[in-house]
Amino acid sequence: MLFVTLHGGKPQKDPHKNNVHAYDTRGKKITPSVLDDTEGVILDELRGIQLFGKYLYVVNANRMQNGLLCYQGSDSSYRFVGKFVSRETCKGILHPFDFAFDSAGYCYVSSQDTNLVTRLKVSADGRTGTPAPVSSALPANGKFLPGTFVASSVGNLSEPSTTAVPPPMGLQYSAEGKKTHSVRGLVWVNNALYVADQPAGRVKVYDSTGKFLGESNQVESPVHIVAHEGSLYVSGANEVLTAQLSKPAGDFTLVAIRGLQIKNGCGMAFTGSGHFYIGSRTKNFIWKFDANFKPMEFECTLPDNPEFLLHI
């Protein structure tokens, strides 16, 4: 089964576009509302989604509510447990996009509007996250929002302003044209955090203290990143890029997977057998490939732009 979050943005028109949709292995819709309706919770502009421990976590990024929601359930039905973190409990969380858990009890959240990666200490029961100490790799005399793990190279994106950290350690930011471009996808693997710096056109890597270890070659618009079987996969433009994960982590080179071209590729997911799913933000469609990236029969047309995928 495949869970899908959609772009949303118009809950008054069709609220179930902004829930999590579930599809079977043939691409047939199982339900448009995996998450239950909860009073006081506006499900709109859902982004990152993953199962960790006994809970399902989902990013909620609409203008009214920003944070990471916690659910519990099975199959295609999950009930609300609580708000793991929100803008009210952590000022760095604003228009969140993706998140990752490590093995030491921390959660990392990327936020587009503050252009930060925030580190949170996970409670013993897994239901809440609170800001961890600011990364020791950041300037000791700097001013940072609570929990800052990877800082922005632009310091006036929040109130109060923060200390700008120059690239490559700091995340780049672009406000040219109608759209802004900032930090996007995250993945924790091999005791390191990989971060998609979209305006820089690079995926950057940091150790458990927040120290900058290296980055990829420059590529077009990296947005989503996943790790599978010792390799990193990146989407965002019209190709899927990959690189073998090195130990220790450092600079690396992303190369396009030959023959795998997806218009404005977005969320990706692997199955246990190596089958690969990827969505197209502009085609409103999901493709399925075998372990050798050969197309498989899978008809999955969506009612809205897909964001993230999760294979259950």
Beta strands, then each sheet from edge to edge (+ up, - down):
strand 1: 2-6
strand 2: 21-23
strand 3: 29-31
strand 4: 46-52
strand 5: 55-61
strand 6: 66-74
strand 7: 77-86
strand 8: 96-101
strand 9: 106-111
strand 10: 116-122
strand 11: 129-131
strand 12: 148-150
strand 13: 183-189
strand 14: 192-197
strand 15: 202-206
strand 16: 212-215
strand 17: 224-228
strand 18: 231-235
strand 19: 239-244
strand 20: 255-261
strand 21: 265-270
strand 22: 276-280
strand 23: 285-289
strand 24: 306-311
sheet 1: 3+ 2- 1+ 24-
sheet 2: 4+ 5- 6+ 7-
sheet 3: 8+ 9- 10+ 11-
sheet 4: 8+ 9- 10+ 12-
sheet 5: 13+ 14- 15+ 16-
sheet 6: 17+ 18- 19+ 20-
sheet 7: 21+ 22- 23+
end
